[in-house]
Amino acid sequence: MNVKDDYCRLPKAELHAHFNGCVPPSVVHRLVDKHGVLLPDGYKLPGDLVIQKPVTALMDYFRPWFVFKRLPVGQECLDEMLLASAEALAGDSVSYAELRNSPFNIADINNISLERTLEWIVESAIRASEAHAIDLRLIVSLSRYNFDLERAGQLLSAIAAVSHNQKIVALDLSGNEDDPIPVEVSSLFRRAKEDLGLGITVHAGETGNADNIRWAVEECYADRIGHGLAASTDSKVLELLSSKNVCVEVCLHSNLMTGRLASLDSHPVHSFIEASVPFVLCTDNPQVHGVSLSDEYRLFFNATGRGDLITNMYDTQMEYAFGS
């Protein structure tokens, strides 16, 4: 196989994709109309669900989420969103995907418990998996924004209480790294790993602070790091990731769209290769960017010329997958 020309045919696993960012904009637009969802002032769909040019401020990148957070309205709506996401991923030869989402929003807008929310997501993920021959797993995400330690603890209790058929595989920390969070957060992640058997992935170093990566690995016992761009600025952090076998979830296109990098020539993935830091290629928010995992492979090849790493990428992805 000519890897450069046949990315779409390669088997793939997606390890860093936000559920909302995987739903095609046309589907979101239809569901907003169907359920009479009120939009923020000045929003126009589907245009405001798409980001295909680098933003000037990180908050601008989160603009689509002001719409996403108003869905799903009911489990049938959730079913449609996950079905559409699974179909799009499967169409790019993705056979395994870990989608991350915070259940708090779903619980709040539907006035249901966290336990019932998790049951909804698991049930919908099972149906979508069966419909499109893709193994969907779930990463439950906590946001740094307005972090509530008590509610986070309630979420862990809810995960422990529900029968999730091994669909819930990990706990994530996402959001703006400049937002302050309680120091007790790290013990919560350790509890999730040690008591619940969950994998741990943390968005860290996306905005330039290598200490966030060190904290995630040493204090939260992270198995994987989301983005991890700042690792390239600290040789000791690179060594830590390599020695601890902590995998970095690399999202090339997203890093360009958030304005973190001006070009892929300076992307830390070059440092990861040189320092033997394990990494996997991911999409982050494929439908928001209008890209696929195949497109990420193409970007990677154009930036590095390392077709051998692309050929072996599925094996690497499954090695670090939480549900494998």
Backbone torsions as a table, in degrees:
resi	resn	phi	psi	omega
1	MET	NA	134.6	173.4
2	ASN	-83.0	100.6	-174.2
3	VAL	-56.9	-38.4	-176.4
4	LYS	-60.4	-32.4	-174.7
5	ASP	-101.7	-15.5	-170.0
6	ASP	-122.8	39.6	179.6
7	TYR	-56.5	-40.9	-174.3
8	CYS	-61.8	-28.8	-176.4
9	ARG	-82.8	-14.0	-179.2
10	LEU	-71.3	138.1	174.0
11	PRO	-65.7	145.5	-174.5
12	LYS	-142.1	156.3	170.3
13	ALA	-131.6	137.4	-177.8
14	GLU	-106.9	117.5	-175.0
15	LEU	-110.3	-8.4	176.5
16	HIS	-140.9	91.2	177.0
17	ALA	-145.7	126.5	176.7
18	HIS	-80.6	131.6	-175.0
19	PHE	-51.6	-50.1	-177.6
20	ASN	-59.9	-36.1	-179.1
21	GLY	-75.5	-3.1	178.4
22	CYS	-99.5	-8.5	-178.1
23	VAL	-85.1	123.5	-179.9
24	PRO	-55.3	137.4	-178.9
25	PRO	-54.6	-35.0	-180.0
26	SER	-63.7	-35.1	178.7
27	VAL	-70.4	-44.0	177.7
28	VAL	-59.2	-45.5	-179.9
29	HIS	-59.1	-45.7	-179.4
30	ARG	-63.4	-41.7	-178.7
31	LEU	-69.9	-34.8	175.4
32	VAL	-61.0	-45.0	178.0
33	ASP	-66.5	-43.7	-176.8
34	LYS	-61.0	-38.7	-174.5
35	HIS	-102.1	5.6	177.1
36	GLY	62.4	37.3	-178.3
37	VAL	-72.5	129.3	178.3
38	LEU	-79.5	131.3	-178.7
39	LEU	-95.5	155.4	173.5
40	PRO	-60.6	153.4	179.7
41	ASP	-56.6	134.6	175.2
42	GLY	86.4	-2.3	-179.0
43	TYR	-82.7	139.3	174.9
44	LYS	-129.4	131.5	-178.8
45	LEU	-107.6	150.1	0.8
46	PRO	-87.3	2.8	-173.6
47	GLY	-56.0	-38.4	-177.6
48	ASP	-79.2	5.0	175.0
49	LEU	-99.5	0.0	-173.1
50	VAL	-120.4	136.4	174.5
51	ILE	-128.3	106.8	-178.4
52	GLN	-123.0	8.5	172.9
53	LYS	-132.2	146.9	-179.9
54	PRO	-57.4	136.5	178.1
55	VAL	-84.9	160.1	179.8
56	THR	-91.9	-19.7	178.5
57	ALA	-140.7	145.1	-175.9
58	LEU	-59.7	-35.0	179.8
59	MET	-62.1	-30.4	177.7
60	ASP	-65.0	-29.2	179.9
61	TYR	-67.0	-29.7	-177.5
62	PHE	-85.6	5.4	-178.0
63	ARG	-53.7	-46.1	179.8
64	PRO	-59.4	-26.4	-176.1
65	TRP	-71.5	-17.1	173.7
66	PHE	-67.1	-21.5	173.9
67	VAL	-91.7	-47.3	-178.1
68	PHE	-53.4	-38.4	-175.2
69	LYS	-71.1	-1.3	176.3
70	ARG	-99.6	3.7	176.7
71	LEU	-127.4	158.6	0.4
72	PRO	-87.2	151.8	174.8
73	VAL	-101.6	94.7	-178.1
74	GLY	90.7	160.2	-177.2
75	GLN	-70.5	-31.5	177.2
76	GLU	-61.0	-39.1	176.8
77	CYS	-65.2	-41.7	176.5
78	LEU	-61.7	-41.6	176.7
79	ASP	-55.7	-47.6	-178.3
80	GLU	-62.3	-40.1	-179.2
81	MET	-66.1	-44.4	-179.8
82	LEU	-71.5	-35.8	176.8
83	LEU	-62.0	-44.8	-179.8
84	ALA	-66.5	-37.8	178.2
85	SER	-65.2	-45.4	-179.9
86	ALA	-62.3	-40.9	-179.9
87	GLU	-62.6	-44.1	-179.4
88	ALA	-65.0	-42.5	179.7
89	LEU	-66.1	-46.2	-179.1
90	ALA	-62.1	-31.1	178.6
91	GLY	-66.3	-14.0	177.4
92	ASP	-108.0	23.4	178.5
93	SER	64.6	28.2	173.1
94	VAL	-86.6	118.0	-178.1
95	SER	-103.1	-11.5	-179.5
96	TYR	-144.7	133.7	-180.0
97	ALA	-147.1	137.7	173.4
98	GLU	-108.0	107.1	-178.3
99	LEU	-97.3	133.4	-177.8
100	ARG	-108.8	142.7	-177.8
101	ASN	-161.4	148.2	174.4
102	SER	-91.6	124.8	-177.7
103	PRO	-77.9	-11.7	-175.8
104	PHE	-60.3	-43.2	-178.3
105	ASN	-63.5	-43.9	179.6
106	ILE	-62.2	-42.1	179.0
107	ALA	-62.4	-42.9	-175.4
108	ASP	-69.1	-46.8	-174.9
109	ILE	-75.0	-18.3	178.3
110	ASN	-105.6	-0.4	177.8
111	ASN	53.8	50.2	178.1
112	ILE	-127.6	164.8	-179.1
113	SER	-73.1	163.6	175.7
114	LEU	-63.1	-37.8	178.2
115	GLU	-60.5	-46.8	-179.5
116	ARG	-66.7	-35.8	178.0
117	THR	-60.1	-47.5	179.3
118	LEU	-62.8	-37.3	177.0
119	GLU	-63.7	-42.2	176.2
120	TRP	-56.2	-51.6	-175.0
121	ILE	-62.8	-43.8	179.2
122	VAL	-62.8	-46.6	-179.9
123	GLU	-60.9	-43.8	179.8
124	SER	-67.3	-37.5	178.7
125	ALA	-65.6	-38.1	177.7
126	ILE	-63.8	-45.5	179.7
127	ARG	-63.2	-42.9	-179.8
128	ALA	-66.9	-37.8	178.4
129	SER	-61.3	-46.1	-178.3
130	GLU	-68.1	-35.9	-176.9
131	ALA	-69.2	-31.6	-173.1
132	HIS	-124.1	18.3	174.8
133	ALA	50.6	48.8	177.2
134	ILE	-135.8	140.4	-179.1
135	ASP	-91.1	98.3	178.9
136	LEU	-89.4	128.6	173.0
137	ARG	-118.9	166.6	-172.8
138	LEU	-122.3	132.0	170.6
139	ILE	-109.9	118.5	-179.9
140	VAL	-82.8	126.5	-171.6
141	SER	-109.6	135.5	170.9
142	LEU	-105.8	136.7	-178.8
143	SER	-100.8	141.8	175.0
144	ARG	-66.5	-23.9	-177.7
145	TYR	-67.2	121.6	-179.7
146	ASN	50.3	45.2	-176.1
147	PHE	-59.3	130.2	-179.1
148	ASP	-118.2	105.4	-175.1
149	LEU	-62.7	-38.9	-179.8
150	GLU	-64.1	-43.6	-179.2
151	ARG	-69.6	-34.0	176.1
152	ALA	-61.6	-40.7	176.1
153	GLY	-63.8	-37.2	177.0
154	GLN	-63.4	-34.7	179.0
155	LEU	-65.8	-43.0	177.5
156	LEU	-61.0	-39.8	177.8
157	SER	-63.9	-38.0	179.1
158	ALA	-66.4	-40.7	178.0
159	ILE	-61.3	-42.2	-179.8
160	ALA	-66.1	-28.2	-173.2
161	ALA	-85.0	-25.9	-173.7
162	VAL	-93.9	152.4	173.6
163	SER	-89.6	106.4	-172.2
164	HIS	-109.7	11.7	172.2
165	ASN	52.0	35.6	179.3
166	GLN	63.8	15.6	178.7
167	LYS	-78.6	-34.3	177.5
168	ILE	-86.3	114.5	-170.2
169	VAL	-116.5	-13.7	-174.5
170	ALA	-160.9	165.8	174.5
171	LEU	-118.4	139.1	-174.8
172	ASP	-125.9	151.8	169.2
173	LEU	-119.6	123.7	-176.3
174	SER	-128.5	-175.4	176.3
175	GLY	97.5	179.0	-176.8
176	ASN	-63.2	121.0	-176.9
177	GLU	-69.5	-12.3	177.2
178	ASP	-82.9	-12.9	177.9
179	ASP	-73.1	128.0	-179.6
180	PRO	-69.4	144.2	177.3
181	ILE	-133.0	154.9	-178.9
182	PRO	-63.1	148.1	-179.7
183	VAL	-65.8	-22.9	-178.8
184	GLU	-71.1	-7.4	-177.9
185	VAL	-56.9	-40.2	-176.5
186	SER	-61.8	-38.5	179.6
187	SER	-68.2	-30.9	176.7
188	LEU	-64.9	-41.0	178.8
189	PHE	-68.7	-37.9	176.9
190	ARG	-63.5	-38.4	177.2
191	ARG	-63.2	-42.0	179.5
192	ALA	-60.5	-37.1	-178.2
193	LYS	-77.1	-47.1	-172.8
194	GLU	-79.9	-37.8	-175.9
195	ASP	-93.5	-33.2	-176.4
196	LEU	-105.3	-8.8	179.1
197	GLY	71.7	22.8	-179.0
198	LEU	-85.4	148.5	169.5
199	GLY	-73.7	160.4	-179.6
200	ILE	-125.5	125.7	173.3
201	THR	-131.6	138.6	-176.0
202	VAL	-131.9	128.8	169.2
203	HIS	-67.4	111.9	-176.2
204	ALA	-148.8	141.5	179.1
205	GLY	73.3	11.8	179.1
206	GLU	-71.6	-30.9	-174.9
207	THR	-111.3	19.6	168.4
208	GLY	108.9	-0.4	-177.7
209	ASN	-106.3	105.1	-178.6
210	ALA	-68.0	-25.2	178.9
211	ASP	-63.8	-27.5	177.4
212	ASN	-65.2	-34.0	177.8
213	ILE	-69.5	-45.4	178.9
214	ARG	-59.3	-44.7	178.4
215	TRP	-60.5	-43.6	-178.3
216	ALA	-61.4	-40.7	-177.6
217	VAL	-76.8	-48.8	-172.4
218	GLU	-80.7	-33.4	-175.7
219	GLU	-101.4	-34.5	-178.3
220	CYS	-98.6	-5.9	-178.8
221	TYR	59.8	41.2	-177.9
222	ALA	-63.3	135.7	174.0
223	ASP	-87.8	-30.3	-179.4
224	ARG	-138.5	155.6	178.2
225	ILE	-121.7	129.2	176.2
226	GLY	-81.9	120.2	177.4
227	HIS	77.6	-70.3	175.1
228	GLY	61.7	27.0	-174.4
229	LEU	-57.9	-38.5	-174.5
230	ALA	-69.3	-11.2	179.8
231	ALA	-57.9	-31.8	-176.7
232	SER	-69.4	-12.0	179.6
233	THR	-90.8	-3.8	-175.3
234	ASP	-140.2	108.7	-177.0
235	SER	-62.1	-31.5	-180.0
236	LYS	-70.2	-32.7	176.6
237	VAL	-70.6	-40.5	175.2
238	LEU	-59.7	-43.1	178.6
239	GLU	-64.3	-38.8	179.1
240	LEU	-62.3	-46.7	179.6
241	LEU	-61.9	-42.2	-178.9
242	SER	-68.0	-47.0	-175.7
243	SER	-69.4	-32.6	179.8
244	LYS	-88.8	-3.1	-179.2
245	ASN	57.5	42.9	177.9
246	VAL	-92.1	123.4	-174.5
247	CYS	-87.0	136.1	177.0
248	VAL	-97.2	130.5	177.3
249	GLU	-88.4	102.4	-173.8
250	VAL	-91.5	125.7	-178.5
251	CYS	-124.8	84.6	-170.7
252	LEU	-59.6	-54.2	-175.4
253	HIS	-63.1	-41.7	179.4
254	SER	-60.4	-41.0	179.8
255	ASN	-62.3	-31.8	175.1
256	LEU	-73.0	-42.1	-176.9
257	MET	-69.6	-31.7	178.1
258	THR	-78.8	-5.8	179.6
259	GLY	79.1	11.2	179.4
260	ARG	-67.8	-30.5	-178.4
261	LEU	-135.3	143.9	179.3
262	ALA	-82.4	-29.5	179.6
263	SER	-156.2	164.9	179.7
264	LEU	-77.1	-10.7	177.5
265	ASP	-61.0	-30.7	-178.6
266	SER	-103.0	12.5	-177.7
267	HIS	-68.9	137.7	-179.8
268	PRO	-60.8	-12.3	178.9
269	VAL	-57.4	-29.1	175.8
270	HIS	-63.2	-41.1	177.7
271	SER	-68.5	-36.1	179.1
272	PHE	-61.7	-42.0	179.4
273	ILE	-63.7	-46.8	-177.4
274	GLU	-65.6	-35.4	-175.6
275	ALA	-94.3	7.0	-179.8
276	SER	58.1	40.1	174.2
277	VAL	-87.7	124.7	179.4
278	PRO	-66.4	140.0	178.7
279	PHE	-150.2	157.9	175.1
280	VAL	-129.8	148.1	176.6
281	LEU	-86.1	135.1	-176.3
282	CYS	-140.6	174.3	-176.6
283	THR	-110.0	-23.7	-178.4
284	ASP	73.3	-74.3	-179.0
285	ASN	-139.4	74.5	-169.6
286	PRO	-59.9	-40.8	-177.3
287	GLN	-77.4	-27.3	174.9
288	VAL	-66.5	-38.2	-178.1
289	HIS	-90.4	-13.8	-176.3
290	GLY	69.7	35.7	-179.5
291	VAL	-129.1	166.6	177.3
292	SER	-123.0	173.3	175.4
293	LEU	-64.4	-32.7	174.7
294	SER	-59.9	-38.2	177.5
295	ASP	-65.3	-37.1	176.7
296	GLU	-63.6	-40.1	177.6
297	TYR	-61.4	-41.3	-179.0
298	ARG	-64.4	-44.3	177.3
299	LEU	-59.9	-43.9	-178.6
300	PHE	-62.3	-45.2	-179.1
301	PHE	-63.7	-42.2	-179.6
302	ASN	-64.9	-31.1	-177.8
303	ALA	-83.9	-31.2	-172.5
304	THR	-120.2	-24.7	-175.1
305	GLY	71.4	11.2	-174.4
306	ARG	-92.6	74.5	176.7
307	GLY	-63.4	-27.1	179.4
308	ASP	-63.5	-37.5	179.4
309	LEU	-70.3	-32.2	177.0
310	ILE	-69.8	-43.0	179.9
311	THR	-58.2	-36.8	-178.2
312	ASN	-95.5	5.4	-172.5
313	MET	-63.1	-38.0	-178.9
314	TYR	-62.2	-42.8	177.7
315	ASP	-61.1	-40.4	178.6
316	THR	-66.7	-44.4	178.9
317	GLN	-57.6	-44.4	-178.1
318	MET	-73.2	-27.0	176.1
319	GLU	-63.4	-36.9	-177.4
320	TYR	-102.6	4.0	176.9
321	ALA	-67.2	141.4	-177.9
322	PHE	-75.5	-24.5	-175.6
323	GLY	-101.1	6.3	-177.0
324	SER	-86.0	NA	NA
